[in-house]
């Protein structure tokens, strides 16, 4: 009985951690809208460039899910989420330090790849 309660608590803890990670993924997806005016001013972006900067994350997010599915099956959810978390963190740091459109785009690509595995990997856990 104690073992069953421990497993139940452990499942809830894992669910809570994965939910927090997905909230962070959502933050990365919508955060550009909040800082769009500042980024446009700092990087001298046109509205079209700002749109490209915003959309690149979604294109990469969708495209990266294709190879990440088999990777999750082969390596396991824990390894893939951890690795993608590192990519997301590196992308976030690079984006905060970006001084040009190219640097910001590269950072958003890293964030897109990093965040793309979270939802699928969570589905394989639960």
C-alpha positions, 0 to 999 in steps of 0.5 A: 500500500505504501509503495502504491501511494509513493508511486501515485505521488511520484506520478503527480510530481512528474506531471507537475514538473512537465506542466511547468515545462510546458508553461515555459514552452508557451511563454517562449511561443508568445513572449515575442508579442510582448516585447515586439516594440522594444525588439523592433526598435533595438534591432531596427526591424521592419514589420516584415522582419518582425513577422519573420522573427516571430514565425520562424519559431513556429516553422521550426517547432513543427518541422522538428517534431518529425525527427524528434518522434523517433528520437523520443522512441529510441532515446527516451523522453527523459533524455530528449526533454533534458537535451531540448531543455538545454537547447531552449536555454541556450536559445533564450540566452542567445536571443536576449543577447542578440544584436542583429536580425540574424542572431535573433533568428538563430536563437529563435531556431534553437528555441523552436527545436528545444521546445518542440519535443516537450509535448510529444515526450510528455504524451509518451510518459502519460 
